[in-house]
Amino acid sequence: MKGKIISDSLRIVITGGSSGIGEAVAFEMAKSNHCFFLMGRNDGRLKKIVESLHSLGCEAHYDVGNVGNEEDTERMFNNIKQKLGGIDVLFANAGVGYFGNLEDLTIEQYDEQFNTNVKGVFLWMNKTLPLLKAQNKGQIIVTSSNLGLKTAAKCSLYAATKHAVQAMVGCLRDELKGTMVKVATINPGSVDTPWFDGKDVDRNKMLSSSDVAKVVRMIIDQNETSNIDHILLLPGKS
């Protein structure tokens, strides 16, 4: 497709790729026969998704690890370079959330959310950026949240992690001016994914993973003449 910022055959890396939005993005982009490397913590789920991608004619690999752990990140990053030879698109999607009144949240919940949602994004962008800058092309997309743009009761720590992500990406966009390396966030409201399994919520009013995947595809497929900053995506049902 003439005008795209990167070649038609993309090497796409997805964190949090074992279910939900990460899985949906992989299958959405598989329609165009790209190459994939998926990461997550569920070996069985990742293996099944990769096998399905193979059946669609795509090259696909996976690794199991914690995106917020430096040793795991180093190992998985080296595995990506060995298997794919580089990266064209990083979809930093892994995330975790705990909700409740601030005084009821725990130090363990604080650490897990900031390690995954903030440190994990930093580590993967930190590793990937030198490759993208060297080839002067590529796209980073970070899964943030509508709570990265506002606040709400019982969301203090989760919203704090997403506000941190927005600041990190905003600063990086300034650093990347003059290059063809682009970075954006997607900011969805509630999405019907396994995230909500076992919770007493009305999932009929949520976005679908496919809704979000189509937005991610739009960012990846944007022309070189545009540079999407963020996309706020809210449920169509109220």
N, C-alpha and C positions, 0 to 999 in steps of 0.2 A: 504494500500500500504506500504510494508515494506520499512523502511528507511526514511519515512517522519518525519519532525521535530515535528509535532503535530498529534493528533489522526484524524481518518478519518471523524468523525463528529465534525465539527468546529462551534464555536460560532463567527460569523463574524459581526463586527460593521462597518458601513459605514456612514461617514459624507458626506454631499452633495449627498444624495441618492435619490433625487426626480426626477432626469433626467440625461441625458448624460452619462458620464463615470460611475458614481455611480450606476445608474440603470443598465447599461450594465454588470457591475461586479456582481451585485446581480443575474442576470439571468444566467450569465456564471457559477457562482459557484452553482446555484440551480440545475444544471445538476447532481451534486453529493449529493444533498439532505442535505445541511447544514442548520444551524439555523442563522437567520438574525435579526439585529436591525438596522433600517435605520433612519437617521436624515436629516432634511432639513427645509425649510421655507414654503413649499407648502403642506398644509395639504391634499388637494384633490389628488394631484399627489402621495404623499406617501401612502395614503390609497389605491389607485388603484393598486400600485405596490405590496403592501403587500398582497392584495387580490389575485393578480396573483400568487404570491409566494405560498400562501396557496393552490391554485388550482393545483400547481405542487407537493404538498405534503410536503412542507417545513414549519417549524415553523418560523414565522416572526412577528416582531413588529415594531412600529415606534414611533417617538416623533418629535414635532415641536419646533425649537428653533434656537438660534444664537450660533454657535460654538465658537465665540470670546467673548461671554458674560459669566462671571464666574458663575452667578446664574443659567443661563440656563444649563451650562455644569454640574454643581453639580446635578441639578435635573435630567437631562437626564442620567448621569452616574449612579445615584442611581436606576433609572428605569431599566437600562440595567442589573445591578446586580440582581434586583428583578426578572426580566423576564427570563434572560438567566443563571443567577448564576455565570457569569464570562465572560471572553473574551479570545479567542484564536488568533483572527486576528483583528487588527484595520486598516481600510483603511481610512486614513485621506485625504479626497478628496475635501472637500468644498473649494471653491476659488472664487475670483472675480477679474476682471481686467478692468482698464481704460487706454486708450492709447492716445498719443498725445505729442506734444512738451512739454518739462518739464515746461516751463513758462505758459503753458495753463492749466495745471493740478491744481486741487484745494486741499485745506486742507481736505475737506470732502472726496475726492477721496483717498487721502493719508491715512486718518484714517481708512476708510472702508477696503482698501486693506491690510494694516498691521494688523488690528484687525482680519480679517478673515484668511488671508493667512499665517500669522506668529503666532500671539497670539493664534488663533484657533488650529493650529498644536501643539504649546507648551502645551496648556491646556489639550488637549486630550492625548498627550503622557505622560504628567505629571501625569494624573489620571490613565492611563492604565498600566504604567510600573511597579508599585508595585505588581499588580496582576500577570503580566507575569513573573516577577522575582521570586515571591513566588512559582510559579509552574515550574519555570525554563524551559519554553517553550513558543513559540508564535512568531508571526510575525507582525511587523508594516510596513505598506507601505504608503508612503506619495506621493500624486500627486504633483510633481514639474513641470518643464517645460524644454524644450531645452534652454529657456532663464534663467534657473538657472545655465547653464554651459557656457553661452556667453552673450553678450549684443547686442542691436540693437537700432536704432533710434526709437523714439516715444514709447519706452517701459520702460522708466527709473524706474518708481515706481514699476510696475509689476515685472520687472527683479530683482529689489532690494529685493522684498519680496521672490522671488524664490532663490536668492543667499543666503539670510538669512536662508531659509529652508535647503539648501544644507549644510551650515555650522553647523546648529543644528543637522542634522542627522549624519554628519561626526563625530562630537564630541561624539554623543551618541553611534555610532558604537564602538568607542574606549572604552567607559565606559562599554559596554556589552561584551567585550572580556572575554572568559572563561565561558560564559553562553550559553544556548541554546535559548536565546531570540535574534531575528534578526530584523534588520530595514533596509529598502531600500527605494529609491525613483524611481518613474517612471518619465521620462523626455520626454514627447511627444511634437512634433511640433503641428501645428494647427489641431484640432479635430472637425469634423462636429457634433456639438451639439447645443442645444438652445442658448448657449453662443453667437453665431453669428447671431441669429435671428435679422432681420432688418438692418444688416450691409452689405455694398456693397463690398462683397468679393466673390471669386470663391471657393465655397465649394466642387466642384468636385475634387479638387486637395488635399483635406484634408484627414487625417486619419479618420477612422470610430471609433465610440465608441467600437465596437466589437474588432477592432484591439488592442486597449488598454486593454480591458478586458481580452483578451487572454494572454497578457503579465503579467497582475496582477495574473492571475491563475498560470502561470509558476513560479512566485515568491512564491506564497502560497504553491504550490505543490513540491517545491524543496526538495531534499534529505537533511538529516542531515549533509552530508559531504560537502555541499556547503553553501555559505553565500553571496547571491547576494547583491552588493553594490548599483548600479543604472543601469537602462536600458534606453538608449537614443533611441527614436523611432521617425523616421522621415517619412513623406509621401513618398509613392512609386512613385507618379506622380510629375513631376516638371513643 
